[in-house]
């Protein structure tokens, strides 16, 4: 399994920006689809953004135009650039790695993002 470690979370004011990073261990990072999910208290864990092994991206409607997911395969890292943050973006954000053909689905421990008004 790949080990995932998130960083870059914290407290930010509404309208501000934050950049999350997810560092992955292992030598097969480029073979994985990578994603960011988030979970607010009392809510389900929902997909925020995904970038597959070919670089194709998908975003939740709630973050389109504000968030950008990217990856650097040479550094085994996936990023989530979050702009124009809103209080409703407050959640624990989780990094996810998926390799469908090997039935692998791995999660980071999560990192808290708090957006104040």
Buried (B, 14 or more C-beta within 10 A) or exposed (E): EBEBBBBBBEEBEEEEEBBBBBBBEBEBBEBBBBBBBBBEEEEEBEBBBBBBBEEEBBBBEEBEEBBBBBBEBEEBBBBBBBBEBBEEBBBBBBBBBBBEEEEBEBBBEBBEBBBEE
